[in-house]
Amino acid sequence: MTEFAFRATDDLVTLINVFEVEPDKHQELLGVLNEGLEKVIRHRPGFVSGTTLAGKDGSRVVNVAQWRSLADIEATMADPAAQEYGRKSAALGKPAPGVYSVASVVTAP
């Protein structure tokens, strides 16, 4: 199993994109996002990690990607191959992207 962790000490930028999706398009959207991560995004400069979360009720999909810098995110969004996956994803669900930094992390004792 691969571990995904947020650490407040990391100097990373996190892109979180929450998609609202019809349940009958849920699996297709997951497939497009995962294909884009594997074929394009993971090979981009500054990419650190990507995680896709599937809403249990089928109405949301969350894509989380950690990057070295905001400039790396912006350069990737300008890449035609990444834009193609963005269009495919947006055709399946309504995206709401945002860029974040980790402010704090609390773990179990």
URJO-V132754 format. One record per run of one state. SS is the DSSP state (H for helix, E for strand, C for the rest). FROM is the first residue (numbers start at 0). TO is the last residue. If there is no record, write none. Layout:
# URJO-V132754
SS|FROM|TO / SS|FROM|TO
This chain:
# URJO-V132754
C|0|11 / E|12|20 / C|21|21 / H|22|38 / C|39|39 / H|40|42 / C|43|45 / E|46|53 / C|54|58 / E|59|66 / C|67|68 / H|69|77 / C|78|78 / H|79|91 / E|92|99 / C|100|108
